[in-house]
Amino acid sequence: MIRQLPTFKGYTVDARLKQFRRVDPLWGMEFIDFDTPQGEALLEELVGSINAETQEGRELLISLW
């Protein structure tokens, strides 16, 4: 089954590889690992925005850890 990865602030969130990714035709590709200062800040914002009351939210939170 093919699943669409979640997005946050213009980044695709790849929990399996622990990265935020963005592709822009003009600026190229950007990869931010979760364990970098910028990645940690984005991850903190993302976790704070997830609704753990929904099945989708619970699944995303589990996949991030």
Helices and strands as residue ranges (DSSP letters): E 7-8, E 11-14, E 19-24, E 28-33, H 37-49, H 55-64
